[in-house]
Amino acid sequence: MRSAPNRNRRARRTGSLSPDYLLTQIFNGLASGAFYALLALGLSVIFGMLRVVNFAHGAMYMLGAFATYYGAQFVNARVADPNAAQVWFFASLLIAPAVVGLFGILLEVTLLRRLYGLDPIYSLLLTFALVLIIEDLMRLAAGPLGSPFATPPVLAGVTNIGFTLYPTYKLFVIVISLIVCALAWFIVERTPIGARIRAATENPVLVRALGIDVRRLVTITFGVGIALAALAGVLNAPQTNVQPNMGDTIIIYTFAIVVIGGLGSIVGSIVAGFALGLLQTIGAVVFPPISTTLIFIVMVIVIVFRPAGLFGKPESAR
C-alpha cells in the first residue's frame, strides 16, 4: 500500500488533489491565518480607536518572540529543571504580551499622544522610524541572524486528527488564536468597556462629556493592540528563526488583510486573516508562482469594488 506522502506527491504530479491532502492544506492555511488574524486584529483595534496606522506593529511582533526567547535563556541559566523552559513558554503567552504591551503604552504616552489631531502622515513616519530604531537595537543585541527557539516537548510531535497526522503545535496555534479572537470580539461587542471603546471611536467629545477618561481608554486600547501583536510573535517563535527582521514581511501582508477586512473592523480582521491564510496556502499548492501575491490581488479587487473593505464602514475608508 502506498504511503500518504507518496499518494500526495502523485496527486500533485497528476494535477489532482486527494481529499486528505486538501484537508491537510486547509489546516496549514488556518495555522498561517492564525498569525495574520492576531496581527490584523491588533492593527484594527489601534486604528479603530486612534486612527493611527501603526507601522511599528511588526516590530512589536518581533519583540514578543524575543521576549519569549530571552526569557527561556534566563530560566535555563538559573533553573536546573529541564522542564523549566517549557513552563516558561506557557507563562510567556501572558507575560511577553503584557511586557511588550506596556512598552507600547510607554510609546503612546511619550510620543504618539503628541501627534493626535495632526496629519496622519506624522504618526506614520514616527512609527516607521520606530521600526528602524527597534530593529537596529535588536541587531546589536542578538545579531542579524537571530536564534532558533525549540518547540515545547509537550507540543512536539503529531496528533491524529482522523484523516492525517498533523503537527500538534500548529493545532495549538489555531486553537489559541481562535480563543483570543473570539474573546476580543466579545469584549468589544458585548461588554460595557467595549461599548465605551466604540462610543469613544464614534464621538470622543460626547464620551468625555459623560465623565469617561478618553485619554486613558485610548492608552489602554493601544497597549492591548500591541499585546496582540506580541502574542502572535510568541506563538510563532517555535516555528521560525527569532531574528530582528522577522516582522518585516508578515506586517506587509497584515496591512493588506486589514484593508481587505475593513479598517477598524474587528470581525473583518479575524475573518480576512484566516481566509487569506487559507487562500495563500491553497494557492501555493494549486499555482505556486502567484502564492505570495494572491493576497495583494485580492486587496486590489476589494479596493476597486468596495473601498471600505468587506466588513468596513464607508467613513473608515474616508
N, C-alpha and C positions, 0 to 999 in steps of 0.2 A: 504494500500500500504506500502511495506517495505521501510524504510528509506535508504539513500545511505550508511551510515556506516554499517547497518545490511547486505545489499547486498554485501558490500566489505568483511565483516567477513565471510560470507557464501562462497564467491568466494575463499577466502584463504583456507577455510577448504576443499573445494572440489577440490582444485588444479587448478582451472581456474580463470583467472583474467578478470573482466569486463573491457570494453574499457575505461569507465570513471575513474575507479581506476588506470588503467595503465597510462592514461594521467596525472593523479594527481601525480603519482610517477615520471613521466618524468619531471614534473615541479620541484618536490623535488630534483631530480638529478641535474637539471640546477641551482637550488639555491645553492646546495653544490659545484657544479663545478665552480660557480662564484668566490668563495673564492680561490679555487685551481688555477683558471686561473690568478687571480690578483697576487697571491704569486709566481706562476711559471713564470709569465711574468717579475716580478721584478728580480727573480733569473737569468733568461735568459739574461736580459739587462745587469746585472752586469757581468755575465760570458762572454758574447759575447765581452764586451769591455775590461775587466780587466783580464779575465782568472782566476778569483778568485771564488772558491766555498765558498759562504758566509754562514757559519753555523749560524751566528747571525741573519739570516733573520726572524726566528720565534720569536726572542726576539723583533725585530722591529715591528712585527705584534702585539705583546702583548703591546708594548709601545703606539701604535696607539689607542688601546682600552682604555688604562689607561689615555691617554691624553684626550679622549672624556669624560671619567667618572669624572676625577678630574675637568675638565673644567665645566661640568654640576654642580658639587658640589659648585664650586666657584661662578657660576652665580646664583644658588639658594640662596646662602648665602647673596648675595648683591642686588638682584633684586627681588622685591615683586611680579612681574607679573608671574602668573603660566605658561604662555606660553614661558617664557624666556628660560627654559631648552630645549624646543622643537626647538626654534630658534637656540640655541647653537648647537644642534645636526647637523642641516643642515650646519651651519657655520663650524663645526668641520670636515666636509667632505673635506674642503680645508685647514683649519688651522692645524689640527692634522698631516696630511701627510707632510705639509710644515715644522712644528716644528721637527718631527722625521727625516725628510729628511735632515734638517740642522745638526741634531745630527750625522747622518750618514756621512755627509760631513766632520764634525769635526774628526770622527774616521778615515776616509780615509786619511785626510791630516796629522794627527799626528801619525798614527800607520801603516795602510796598505801600504801607499806610500813607506815606508822604506823596504818593502818586495818584491816589484816588481823586477822581474828578478831572484829571488831565487826559490828554490824548492817549488812547491805549498803546500807541507806539512806544511810549516811555516805559510802561511796565513790561512790554515785550522785550525791549532792549535790555532792561535790567535783568530779567530772568535769563535771557540768553547769556549775558555777561556772567551771571552766577554759575551757569553750566560750565563755562570755560575755567572759572576760578576753582570750582569744586573738583572738576576732573583733573586739573593740573596738580592740585594739592594731593589728591589720591594717587596720582602717578609718582609723586615724590615719596609718599608713604609706602605704597605697595608695589611700585614698579609698573611698567607699561603692560606687562603680560598677565598680571594677576595670578591667582592660585585656584586650584580645584577645591571643591567642598564635597566631602563624602556624603552619600545618602544615608540617613539613619538606618541602622541594621533592621529595625522593626518594620521599616517601609521598603526595604530592599527586596529583590525577588519579584515574583509574579503571582497573580491571583487568577483563578479560573472564573471567568465571567460567562461561561456557557458555551460560547462559540469560539473562544480562543483563550490563551494565557496572556494576560495583559499586565504591564508593569504596575506594581502596587502603588508606587509613589505617584504616578500620573493619576491614578484613581483618587488618591488622597488630595491632589491639587484640585481636581474637578470638584470634589465634594466641598472642600474648604471655600473655594471661590463661590460656589452656588449659595452656601450658607451666608457668607459675608454680603454678597449682592442682595440676597433676599432680606437680610437684616437691615441693610442700608435703605432699601426701598420701603420697608415697613416703618422705619424711623422717620423718614422724610414725608411719607404719605399718610401715616396713620397715628402719629403721636403729636402731643402739644408742641414739643420742641421742633418737630418737622413743620408744623403749621406756622410757627414763628419764623422759621427759615424761609418758607415760601412767601409769607407776608412781607418780610424784610426785602426779599428779592423784588417783589412787585411794587411796594410803596414804603421805602425805608423811613420817609418823613412821618407818615402816619403811625408806623410802628414805634418810632421814637416818641411820638406824642402820647402813646399809650403807656409809657414808662418802661419800655423794654430797651436794654442796653444793646443797641445795634452793633456798636463797635466791638463789644465782647463777643457777640454772636458771629460776627464776621471772622474774628480771630480764631475762634474755636472751629468754625467751618473750614477755614484754610488748613488748620492743623490736621483735621480729620481727612481732608483730601490728600494731604501729603502722606499721612499714615497709610492710606490705602495703596499708594504707590510703593511705599516701603514694604508693605506686606507682600506685594507681588514680587519684589526683589528677594525677600526671604524665601518664598516658595520656589523661586527659580534658581536659587544658589546651588542646590544639589544637582541641577540639570545642565549647568553651564560653567564656564570658567569665570570666576568672580574677578572682574577687571574694571578699570576706571571708565572705559568707554562702552560698557555693556548696555547702557541705556540709550545710546545714540540712535540705533536702528529701530528698536521697538517703539520709541516715542514718536517717530515719524508715522509708523502705522497707526499708533494710537490717536494721533491728531486726525488722521483720515477717518478713523472709526467714529470719533466724536462728531465730525461733520456729517457723516452718514446717518448716525443715530439722531442727531439734532442737538445743537449747542444747548447745554443746560438741562437736557432731558435724562433723568435717571434711568428710566425704562429703556430709552433709546440706546444709551451707552451699554447697558447689560446685553440687550438683545443683539445689537450690532457687533459687540465684541465676540460673543460666542458664534454668531452666524458667520462672521468673516473669518474667524479661526477655522471653521469648517470649510468655508469656500477656498481658503488658501491651501489647506491640506488636500482636499479632493482635487483641486486644480493641479497640484504638484503631481498627482497620480495620473490624471487624465491627459494633461498637456503641460509638462514641466517648464517649457520656455517662458510661459507667462505667469507662473505661480506667484512670483514676487510682485507683479504689477496688477494682479487681479483686484486687490483692494482699491487701488487708485483708479482703475477703470470703473469700478462700481461708484466711487466717490464722484467722478466726473458726471456719470449718468444721473446720480441723485441731485447734484448741484444744478444740472440743466433743467430737470423736471420738477424738483422740489427743493429749492434753495435752503429752506429752513430745516431740512433733514427729514427722515422718515417719521420721527416722533416729535420733532421740534415745532415751536410756535413761530409764526411769521415775524413777531417782534424780536425774537432771538437772532434771526438772520440779519435784521437791520442793525 
